[in-house]
Amino acid sequence: SMEKAIGDKVVTYDFARLMEGAKEVKCSAFGQAMIERM
């Protein structure tokens, strides 16, 4: 699920600053994105 969230470019600041076109979210939203992709 983490890989899917990252693949969908829904990431926290640390990843977002390294990726083009990423959607930066808070840690809680990243956790929710992982749950939705399980």
N, CA, C and O atoms as a CHARMM CRD file, in Angstrom:
* protein
*
  152
    1    1 SER  N      0.81600  -1.20100   0.00000 PROA 1      0.00000
    2    1 SER  CA     0.00000   0.00000   0.00000 PROA 1      0.00000
    3    1 SER  C      0.85800   1.26400   0.00000 PROA 1      0.00000
    4    1 SER  O      0.47900   2.26900  -0.60100 PROA 1      0.00000
    5    2 MET  N      2.01500   1.22000   0.67200 PROA 2      0.00000
    6    2 MET  CA     2.90400   2.38600   0.65000 PROA 2      0.00000
    7    2 MET  C      3.42600   2.62100  -0.75900 PROA 2      0.00000
    8    2 MET  O      3.48600   3.75700  -1.22800 PROA 2      0.00000
    9    3 GLU  N      3.80000   1.54400  -1.42400 PROA 3      0.00000
   10    3 GLU  CA     4.30600   1.67500  -2.78600 PROA 3      0.00000
   11    3 GLU  C      3.24300   2.23900  -3.72500 PROA 3      0.00000
   12    3 GLU  O      3.55200   3.02600  -4.61900 PROA 3      0.00000
   13    4 LYS  N      1.99000   1.83400  -3.51900 PROA 4      0.00000
   14    4 LYS  CA     0.90100   2.33800  -4.36300 PROA 4      0.00000
   15    4 LYS  C      0.68900   3.82500  -4.13700 PROA 4      0.00000
   16    4 LYS  O      0.49800   4.57800  -5.09100 PROA 4      0.00000
   17    5 ALA  N      0.72100   4.25700  -2.87100 PROA 5      0.00000
   18    5 ALA  CA     0.54100   5.68300  -2.56500 PROA 5      0.00000
   19    5 ALA  C      1.67000   6.50200  -3.18500 PROA 5      0.00000
   20    5 ALA  O      1.42700   7.55100  -3.78100 PROA 5      0.00000
   21    6 ILE  N      2.89600   6.02300  -3.04600 PROA 6      0.00000
   22    6 ILE  CA     4.03500   6.73300  -3.63300 PROA 6      0.00000
   23    6 ILE  C      3.92600   6.72200  -5.15500 PROA 6      0.00000
   24    6 ILE  O      4.20100   7.72800  -5.80800 PROA 6      0.00000
   25    7 GLY  N      3.52600   5.59000  -5.71500 PROA 7      0.00000
   26    7 GLY  CA     3.34100   5.49400  -7.16200 PROA 7      0.00000
   27    7 GLY  C      2.28200   6.45400  -7.67900 PROA 7      0.00000
   28    7 GLY  O      2.37800   6.95800  -8.79800 PROA 7      0.00000
   29    8 ASP  N      1.27600   6.70100  -6.85500 PROA 8      0.00000
   30    8 ASP  CA     0.22000   7.65400  -7.21200 PROA 8      0.00000
   31    8 ASP  C      0.63000   9.08900  -6.89800 PROA 8      0.00000
   32    8 ASP  O     -0.14800  10.02100  -7.09900 PROA 8      0.00000
   33    9 LYS  N      1.85000   9.26100  -6.40700 PROA 9      0.00000
   34    9 LYS  CA     2.42600  10.56900  -6.07300 PROA 9      0.00000
   35    9 LYS  C      1.65900  11.29900  -4.97400 PROA 9      0.00000
   36    9 LYS  O      1.56200  12.52600  -4.97800 PROA 9      0.00000
   37   10 VAL  N      1.11600  10.52600  -4.03600 PROA 10     0.00000
   38   10 VAL  CA     0.50800  11.08500  -2.82800 PROA 10     0.00000
   39   10 VAL  C      1.52900  10.82900  -1.72800 PROA 10     0.00000
   40   10 VAL  O      1.62800   9.71700  -1.20900 PROA 10     0.00000
   41   11 VAL  N      2.29100  11.87100  -1.37400 PROA 11     0.00000
   42   11 VAL  CA     3.45500  11.67500  -0.51300 PROA 11     0.00000
   43   11 VAL  C      3.60700  12.81200   0.50100 PROA 11     0.00000
   44   11 VAL  O      3.00400  13.87700   0.36700 PROA 11     0.00000
   45   12 THR  N      4.43100  12.55200   1.51400 PROA 12     0.00000
   46   12 THR  CA     4.76200  13.57800   2.50000 PROA 12     0.00000
   47   12 THR  C      5.86900  14.47400   1.94500 PROA 12     0.00000
   48   12 THR  O      6.44600  14.19800   0.89300 PROA 12     0.00000
   49   13 TYR  N      6.15000  15.54300   2.67100 PROA 13     0.00000
   50   13 TYR  CA     7.10100  16.56700   2.22400 PROA 13     0.00000
   51   13 TYR  C      8.43200  15.97700   1.77200 PROA 13     0.00000
   52   13 TYR  O      8.95900  16.36500   0.72900 PROA 13     0.00000
   53   14 ASP  N      8.97800  15.04400   2.54500 PROA 14     0.00000
   54   14 ASP  CA    10.31000  14.51600   2.23400 PROA 14     0.00000
   55   14 ASP  C     10.37700  13.87900   0.85100 PROA 14     0.00000
   56   14 ASP  O     11.39300  13.99800   0.16600 PROA 14     0.00000
   57   15 PHE  N      9.30700  13.20500   0.43200 PROA 15     0.00000
   58   15 PHE  CA     9.27100  12.65000  -0.91900 PROA 15     0.00000
   59   15 PHE  C      8.85900  13.70200  -1.94200 PROA 15     0.00000
   60   15 PHE  O      9.40800  13.74900  -3.04300 PROA 15     0.00000
   61   16 ALA  N      7.89600  14.54300  -1.58300 PROA 16     0.00000
   62   16 ALA  CA     7.35000  15.52000  -2.53200 PROA 16     0.00000
   63   16 ALA  C      8.42500  16.45900  -3.06300 PROA 16     0.00000
   64   16 ALA  O      8.38400  16.85000  -4.23000 PROA 16     0.00000
   65   17 ARG  N      9.38000  16.82200  -2.22100 PROA 17     0.00000
   66   17 ARG  CA    10.41800  17.75100  -2.68000 PROA 17     0.00000
   67   17 ARG  C     11.34900  17.10900  -3.70400 PROA 17     0.00000
   68   17 ARG  O     12.09400  17.80800  -4.39100 PROA 17     0.00000
   69   18 LEU  N     11.31000  15.78600  -3.80800 PROA 18     0.00000
   70   18 LEU  CA    12.17100  15.07000  -4.75300 PROA 18     0.00000
   71   18 LEU  C     11.42500  14.59700  -6.00600 PROA 18     0.00000
   72   18 LEU  O     12.03700  14.05400  -6.92700 PROA 18     0.00000
   73   19 MET  N     10.11100  14.80200  -6.03900 PROA 19     0.00000
   74   19 MET  CA     9.29300  14.27400  -7.13300 PROA 19     0.00000
   75   19 MET  C      8.57800  15.40000  -7.87000 PROA 19     0.00000
   76   19 MET  O      8.08900  16.34600  -7.25200 PROA 19     0.00000
   77   20 GLU  N      8.52300  15.29200  -9.18700 PROA 20     0.00000
   78   20 GLU  CA     7.74000  16.24500  -9.97600 PROA 20     0.00000
   79   20 GLU  C      6.28700  15.80800  -9.98600 PROA 20     0.00000
   80   20 GLU  O      5.98900  14.62200 -10.12700 PROA 20     0.00000
   81   21 GLY  N      5.38700  16.76200  -9.83600 PROA 21     0.00000
   82   21 GLY  CA     3.96300  16.48200  -9.93100 PROA 21     0.00000
   83   21 GLY  C      3.37000  15.76200  -8.74200 PROA 21     0.00000
   84   21 GLY  O      2.26100  15.23400  -8.82700 PROA 21     0.00000
   85   22 ALA  N      4.09500  15.73100  -7.62900 PROA 22     0.00000
   86   22 ALA  CA     3.59500  15.03400  -6.44600 PROA 22     0.00000
   87   22 ALA  C      2.58900  15.89100  -5.69300 PROA 22     0.00000
   88   22 ALA  O      2.65800  17.12000  -5.71400 PROA 22     0.00000
   89   23 LYS  N      1.65100  15.22200  -5.02800 PROA 23     0.00000
   90   23 LYS  CA     0.69700  15.89600  -4.15900 PROA 23     0.00000
   91   23 LYS  C      1.21500  15.74300  -2.73100 PROA 23     0.00000
   92   23 LYS  O      1.22300  14.63900  -2.18600 PROA 23     0.00000
   93   24 GLU  N      1.64900  16.85300  -2.12400 PROA 24     0.00000
   94   24 GLU  CA     2.17900  16.81000  -0.76000 PROA 24     0.00000
   95   24 GLU  C      1.03200  16.77200   0.23700 PROA 24     0.00000
   96   24 GLU  O      0.11900  17.59500   0.18000 PROA 24     0.00000
   97   25 VAL  N      1.08700  15.80400   1.15600 PROA 25     0.00000
   98   25 VAL  CA     0.05600  15.65700   2.18100 PROA 25     0.00000
   99   25 VAL  C      0.71300  15.50600   3.55000 PROA 25     0.00000
  100   25 VAL  O      1.90500  15.21200   3.64600 PROA 25     0.00000
  101   26 LYS  N     -0.06900  15.70800   4.60300 PROA 26     0.00000
  102   26 LYS  CA     0.41200  15.49900   5.96800 PROA 26     0.00000
  103   26 LYS  C      0.55400  14.00600   6.21800 PROA 26     0.00000
  104   26 LYS  O      0.02000  13.18600   5.47100 PROA 26     0.00000
  105   27 CYS  N      1.27700  13.66100   7.27500 PROA 27     0.00000
  106   27 CYS  CA     1.49200  12.24600   7.60400 PROA 27     0.00000
  107   27 CYS  C      0.17100  11.50000   7.77900 PROA 27     0.00000
  108   27 CYS  O      0.03200  10.36400   7.32700 PROA 27     0.00000
  109   28 SER  N     -0.80000  12.14200   8.43700 PROA 28     0.00000
  110   28 SER  CA    -2.09000  11.47700   8.65400 PROA 28     0.00000
  111   28 SER  C     -2.79100  11.19600   7.32600 PROA 28     0.00000
  112   28 SER  O     -3.41100  10.14500   7.16400 PROA 28     0.00000
  113   29 ALA  N     -2.69800  12.11800   6.38700 PROA 29     0.00000
  114   29 ALA  CA    -3.31500  11.91500   5.07400 PROA 29     0.00000
  115   29 ALA  C     -2.57300  10.84100   4.29000 PROA 29     0.00000
  116   29 ALA  O     -3.18800  10.08900   3.53500 PROA 29     0.00000
  117   30 PHE  N     -1.25800  10.76300   4.46400 PROA 30     0.00000
  118   30 PHE  CA    -0.49300   9.70500   3.80400 PROA 30     0.00000
  119   30 PHE  C     -0.90900   8.34500   4.35900 PROA 30     0.00000
  120   30 PHE  O     -1.06500   7.38300   3.60800 PROA 30     0.00000
  121   31 GLY  N     -1.08600   8.27200   5.66800 PROA 31     0.00000
  122   31 GLY  CA    -1.56500   7.03100   6.28400 PROA 31     0.00000
  123   31 GLY  C     -2.92700   6.63600   5.74300 PROA 31     0.00000
  124   31 GLY  O     -3.17100   5.46400   5.45800 PROA 31     0.00000
  125   32 GLN  N     -3.81100   7.60700   5.60200 PROA 32     0.00000
  126   32 GLN  CA    -5.14200   7.33800   5.05000 PROA 32     0.00000
  127   32 GLN  C     -5.04200   6.87200   3.60100 PROA 32     0.00000
  128   32 GLN  O     -5.77100   5.97100   3.18500 PROA 32     0.00000
  129   33 ALA  N     -4.14700   7.47900   2.83600 PROA 33     0.00000
  130   33 ALA  CA    -3.95000   7.07000   1.44100 PROA 33     0.00000
  131   33 ALA  C     -3.47400   5.62200   1.37200 PROA 33     0.00000
  132   33 ALA  O     -3.88700   4.87600   0.48500 PROA 33     0.00000
  133   34 MET  N     -2.60500   5.21900   2.30300 PROA 34     0.00000
  134   34 MET  CA    -2.14100   3.83000   2.32400 PROA 34     0.00000
  135   34 MET  C     -3.29000   2.88600   2.66200 PROA 34     0.00000
  136   34 MET  O     -3.43300   1.83200   2.04200 PROA 34     0.00000
  137   35 ILE  N     -4.10900   3.25900   3.64400 PROA 35     0.00000
  138   35 ILE  CA    -5.25400   2.42000   4.02200 PROA 35     0.00000
  139   35 ILE  C     -6.19400   2.24100   2.83900 PROA 35     0.00000
  140   35 ILE  O     -6.67800   1.13700   2.58900 PROA 35     0.00000
  141   36 GLU  N     -6.45400   3.32000   2.11200 PROA 36     0.00000
  142   36 GLU  CA    -7.35100   3.24800   0.95400 PROA 36     0.00000
  143   36 GLU  C     -6.80300   2.34600  -0.14600 PROA 36     0.00000
  144   36 GLU  O     -7.56800   1.84000  -0.96700 PROA 36     0.00000
  145   37 ARG  N     -5.50100   2.14200  -0.17300 PROA 37     0.00000
  146   37 ARG  CA    -4.87600   1.34200  -1.23100 PROA 37     0.00000
  147   37 ARG  C     -4.59700  -0.09500  -0.79500 PROA 37     0.00000
  148   37 ARG  O     -3.96200  -0.84500  -1.53500 PROA 37     0.00000
  149   38 MET  N     -5.04900  -0.48300   0.36600 PROA 38     0.00000
  150   38 MET  CA    -4.84300  -1.85400   0.85900 PROA 38     0.00000
  151   38 MET  C     -5.83500  -2.81100   0.22800 PROA 38     0.00000
  152   38 MET  O     -5.81300  -4.00600   0.52300 PROA 38     0.00000
